[in-house]
Amino acid sequence: LLTSDLAVGARRDFFPEEQKILQNVFEKWNHEQYKVVDIYSMVSHLNGKASRLVEIRSTEKGFPFYGAIKGKDGTFSSEGLYVSKDLAALWNVQINDDLKVGDVTMKVSGVVEEDSSMGLRGFSLAPRIYFPLSKLGEPGLIRPGATGSFTYHYRIQDVSAEVQKAIKSEIYKNI
Protein backbone atom coordinates (compact mmCIF):
# COMPACT_ATOMS: atom_id res chain seq x y z
CA LEU A 1 0.00 0.00 0.00
CA LEU A 2 2.89 2.36 0.73
CA THR A 3 4.44 1.71 -2.74
CA SER A 4 7.96 2.18 -1.33
CA ASP A 5 10.33 1.07 1.45
CA LEU A 6 10.08 4.37 3.31
CA ALA A 7 7.99 7.52 2.92
CA VAL A 8 8.41 10.95 4.48
CA GLY A 9 5.40 13.21 4.22
CA ALA A 10 3.75 16.37 5.47
CA ARG A 11 0.51 18.33 5.01
CA ARG A 12 2.53 21.05 3.27
CA ASP A 13 5.43 21.09 0.86
CA PHE A 14 8.86 20.63 2.40
CA PHE A 15 10.98 23.72 3.01
CA PRO A 16 14.31 23.81 1.12
CA GLU A 17 16.20 23.19 4.39
CA GLU A 18 14.11 20.07 5.03
CA GLN A 19 14.69 18.82 1.49
CA LYS A 20 18.43 19.28 2.00
CA ILE A 21 18.30 17.31 5.28
CA LEU A 22 16.50 14.44 3.53
CA GLN A 23 19.03 14.55 0.72
CA ASN A 24 21.89 14.37 3.25
CA VAL A 25 20.28 11.47 5.12
CA PHE A 26 19.60 9.40 2.02
CA GLU A 27 22.87 10.07 0.19
CA LYS A 28 24.48 7.49 2.50
CA TRP A 29 22.25 4.76 1.05
CA ASN A 30 21.91 3.50 -2.50
CA HIS A 31 18.34 4.59 -3.23
CA GLU A 32 15.77 5.84 -5.70
CA GLN A 33 13.03 8.34 -4.93
CA TYR A 34 9.91 9.94 -6.29
CA LYS A 35 7.49 12.52 -4.97
CA VAL A 36 3.70 12.28 -4.77
CA VAL A 37 1.39 15.22 -4.09
CA ASP A 38 -2.29 14.64 -3.29
CA ILE A 39 -4.68 17.60 -3.28
CA TYR A 40 -8.37 18.19 -3.87
CA SER A 41 -9.61 20.58 -6.53
CA MET A 42 -12.43 21.23 -8.93
CA VAL A 43 -11.92 19.78 -12.41
CA SER A 44 -14.03 20.37 -15.51
CA HIS A 45 -14.85 17.80 -18.19
CA LEU A 46 -15.04 20.07 -21.20
CA ASN A 47 -16.59 17.47 -23.53
CA GLY A 48 -19.37 16.74 -21.03
CA LYS A 49 -19.65 20.31 -19.77
CA ALA A 50 -19.50 19.26 -16.11
CA SER A 51 -17.37 20.15 -13.06
CA ARG A 52 -16.77 18.34 -9.82
CA LEU A 53 -14.42 17.93 -6.90
CA VAL A 54 -11.67 15.37 -7.52
CA GLU A 55 -8.64 14.09 -5.68
CA ILE A 56 -5.59 14.93 -7.77
CA ARG A 57 -2.70 12.48 -7.32
CA SER A 58 0.39 14.02 -8.91
CA THR A 59 3.16 11.52 -9.54
CA GLU A 60 6.49 11.35 -11.27
CA LYS A 61 8.55 8.70 -13.02
CA GLY A 62 9.11 5.62 -10.89
CA PHE A 63 5.70 5.63 -9.20
CA PRO A 64 4.95 3.11 -7.79
CA PHE A 65 8.09 1.20 -6.74
CA TYR A 66 5.92 -1.64 -5.46
CA GLY A 67 2.51 -2.61 -6.73
CA ALA A 68 1.03 -1.41 -9.99
CA ILE A 69 -1.28 1.07 -11.61
CA LYS A 70 -3.11 -0.60 -14.49
CA GLY A 71 -4.93 1.31 -17.14
CA LYS A 72 -7.90 -0.03 -19.04
CA ASP A 73 -5.50 -0.78 -21.91
CA GLY A 74 -2.84 -2.08 -19.50
CA THR A 75 -0.59 0.98 -19.49
CA PHE A 76 0.05 3.86 -17.11
CA SER A 77 2.52 6.74 -17.33
CA SER A 78 3.18 9.45 -14.78
CA GLU A 79 3.49 11.87 -17.71
CA GLY A 80 -0.16 11.51 -18.73
CA LEU A 81 -3.52 12.51 -17.31
CA TYR A 82 -5.48 9.46 -16.20
CA VAL A 83 -8.89 9.22 -14.56
CA SER A 84 -10.12 6.59 -12.11
CA LYS A 85 -12.68 4.12 -13.39
CA ASP A 86 -15.18 5.74 -10.98
CA LEU A 87 -14.80 9.16 -12.57
CA ALA A 88 -14.82 7.66 -16.07
CA ALA A 89 -18.15 6.00 -15.27
CA LEU A 90 -19.66 9.13 -13.67
CA TRP A 91 -18.73 11.39 -16.58
CA ASN A 92 -18.51 8.87 -19.42
CA VAL A 93 -14.91 10.03 -19.92
CA GLN A 94 -13.15 8.75 -23.02
CA ILE A 95 -9.47 8.80 -24.02
CA ASN A 96 -8.62 12.18 -25.62
CA ASP A 97 -11.48 13.98 -23.84
CA ASP A 98 -10.39 17.36 -22.48
CA LEU A 99 -10.20 17.99 -18.73
CA LYS A 100 -9.49 21.42 -17.32
CA VAL A 101 -7.39 21.26 -14.15
CA GLY A 102 -6.93 24.76 -12.77
CA ASP A 103 -5.73 26.83 -15.73
CA VAL A 104 -4.46 23.87 -17.78
CA THR A 105 -6.46 21.82 -20.28
CA MET A 106 -5.13 18.32 -20.95
CA LYS A 107 -6.33 15.34 -22.91
CA VAL A 108 -7.17 12.16 -21.00
CA SER A 109 -4.47 9.53 -21.63
CA GLY A 110 -6.34 6.62 -20.09
CA VAL A 111 -8.58 5.14 -17.42
CA VAL A 112 -7.09 3.51 -14.32
CA GLU A 113 -8.76 0.16 -13.67
CA GLU A 114 -6.54 -0.99 -10.78
CA ASP A 115 -4.40 0.94 -8.28
CA SER A 116 -2.64 -1.23 -5.70
CA SER A 117 -1.83 1.85 -3.61
CA MET A 118 -5.53 2.27 -2.82
CA GLY A 119 -5.71 -1.19 -1.22
CA LEU A 120 -7.77 -1.06 1.95
CA ARG A 121 -8.46 2.63 1.59
CA GLY A 122 -11.79 3.57 2.99
CA PHE A 123 -13.98 6.56 2.29
CA SER A 124 -12.77 9.16 -0.19
CA LEU A 125 -14.28 12.60 -0.68
CA ALA A 126 -13.96 12.42 -4.45
CA PRO A 127 -12.91 10.25 -7.39
CA ARG A 128 -9.24 10.40 -8.32
CA ILE A 129 -7.35 11.69 -11.32
CA TYR A 130 -3.64 11.05 -11.89
CA PHE A 131 -1.80 14.18 -12.98
CA PRO A 132 1.88 14.65 -13.94
CA LEU A 133 3.84 16.17 -11.05
CA SER A 134 5.90 18.08 -13.63
CA LYS A 135 2.76 20.03 -14.57
CA LEU A 136 1.35 20.61 -11.08
CA GLY A 137 2.88 24.09 -10.82
CA GLU A 138 1.31 25.20 -14.13
CA PRO A 139 -2.36 25.15 -13.22
CA GLY A 140 -1.94 27.36 -10.18
CA LEU A 141 -3.21 24.64 -7.86
CA ILE A 142 -0.20 24.78 -5.55
CA ARG A 143 0.18 28.20 -4.03
CA PRO A 144 1.69 29.41 -0.76
CA GLY A 145 -0.48 28.06 2.03
CA ALA A 146 -1.95 25.20 -0.05
CA THR A 147 -2.61 22.07 1.94
CA GLY A 148 -2.42 18.58 0.66
CA SER A 149 -0.27 15.56 1.18
CA PHE A 150 3.34 16.02 0.04
CA THR A 151 5.33 12.79 0.26
CA TYR A 152 8.80 11.65 -0.77
CA HIS A 153 8.99 7.89 -1.37
CA TYR A 154 12.23 5.92 -1.24
CA ARG A 155 13.31 2.50 -2.44
CA ILE A 156 16.53 1.52 -0.68
CA GLN A 157 18.83 -1.16 -2.03
CA ASP A 158 19.56 -3.87 0.54
CA VAL A 159 16.94 -2.47 2.90
CA SER A 160 16.51 -4.11 6.29
CA ALA A 161 14.67 -3.28 9.49
CA GLU A 162 17.95 -1.99 10.95
CA VAL A 163 18.57 0.30 7.95
CA GLN A 164 15.02 1.66 8.14
CA LYS A 165 15.40 2.27 11.88
CA ALA A 166 18.71 4.11 11.36
CA ILE A 167 17.25 6.32 8.61
CA LYS A 168 14.13 7.06 10.65
CA SER A 169 16.23 7.99 13.67
CA GLU A 170 18.41 10.33 11.65
CA ILE A 171 15.39 12.04 10.07
CA TYR A 172 13.74 12.57 13.48
CA LYS A 173 17.01 13.88 14.90
CA ASN A 174 17.49 16.44 12.12
CA ILE A 175 13.98 17.61 11.28
N, C-alpha and C positions, 0 to 999 in steps of 0.2 A: 504493500500500500504506500510505503514511503517513496518508492522508486529509486532509492539510493542507499548507500551505507550510512550516511550521516547528513543531517539537514540542519541549517542554522537559519532561523527566521524571525521576523518581527512584524508588527502591525504598521510599520512605516518603512521607507527605504533606508538602507544603511548609510550612515554618515561616511565620508571619505576616510576618516581615521579608523572607523570600525572595519571598513573594507580592507584597509592596510593591515590591521591586526589579523584578520582572517587569512589574508595572503601570507603573512609571516608565519602563522601557525601551520598552514597546510604546505608551505614550500619544503618542509622537512620530510614530507611523505609523497611518494609517487601517486598522483591522483589526477582525476578529471573532475570538472565541475560544470554545472549549468545553473541558470537562475530561472525561477518561476515567479510570476506576479499574478495574483488573483484579485480582481476587483469586480464590483458590480457597476453596471451602467445601462443606460437606455441604448438600444440598437434598433435601427429601422431596416425593414425589409422593403427595399424600393420597388421590387417587382410586385409584391403583394400589398403595398401601401399600408404597412402596419408597423407599429413600434411597441417594444416591450422591454422590461427589465431582464437583463441576462447576466450571468456570471461570465466574466472574461478571464480565461486562463491564458496568459501570455507565456510562451515557452521559447527556448532556443535549442539549437542543434545539440543532440545528445539525449534529449528528453524522450522517454524515461530510460534510465540506466537498467532498471529491472522492471519486468512486466512489459506490457505492450498497449499501444493505441492502435486500434484496427478500424480503418475506414470501410465504408460499404463496399468499395472496390479492392479492399485489402491494403491500401497504402495510407500513410500519414506522413506529413512533413511539417516541421515547426516553422517553415517559411510560408505556409499557406494559411488561409482562413477556413476553418472547419466548423461545422455546427454539430451539436449532439443530435442523436436520433430523435430525442424528445422535441427539440425545437424544429427539426425538419418536419416532423409530423404535425406540429401545431400550425406551422406556417406554410406547409407544402413547399419547403425550400428545395430547389434543384441546384445541381452544379452549374456554375456560371451566373447564378442569380446575384444581384448586387445587394450588399448589406452596407449600411452607413454606420460606422463606429466613430462617435465623436465627429470630427471634421473630415474623416477619411472614408472613401467609398472603395470597397474591395469586392472582388468576385469570390463566390464560395468555391473552394477547391474540392470539398468533399464532405461526407457525412460520417461522423464517428459512430460506429456500431458498438464497439467495446472499448472500455477504458479501465485497465486493471488498477489504476490509481484511485478509482472511485470505490472499489471494493465494498466494504461494509458501511459506506457513507450513508448517513441517514437523511433527514430532511434537508432540502436545499431551497433557498428562496426563489431561484430562477433556473431555467435551463442554461446549459453551458455552451459557449463558443470558444474555440481555440484560435488564438491570435498571435502572430509573430511578435516576439519580444522586441525585435529590431524596429518594429513600427509603432510600438506603444507610445513613444514620445510624440509622434506625429499628430495623433488625433486630439491632443490636449486633454487626455483623460488623467494623466499623472501631473499634478500641479503641487506646489508647496502646500503641505497640510493634508494631502490626499491619504486616505486610509485604505488599506487592503492587506494582503498577505504577501510579503516580500521574502523569498526563501532562496538561499543558496544550497544546492544539493551537491554532494561529493561522493565519488566512487574511489575508494582507496585500494591500491594494489596490496595484496597480502594483509588484508584487514583482519583484525582479531579483536576480541573483547578488550584485551589490554591496550591495544592501539587506540580503540575508540575511547576508552577511559582516559588515556593520556591526552588525547586531543580535546576532549570535553573539559578536562581539568584546566588545560592551558587557555581555552576560550573563556571559561568562567573567571579565571585569574586576571585576564587582560581586558575583558569588556565589562 
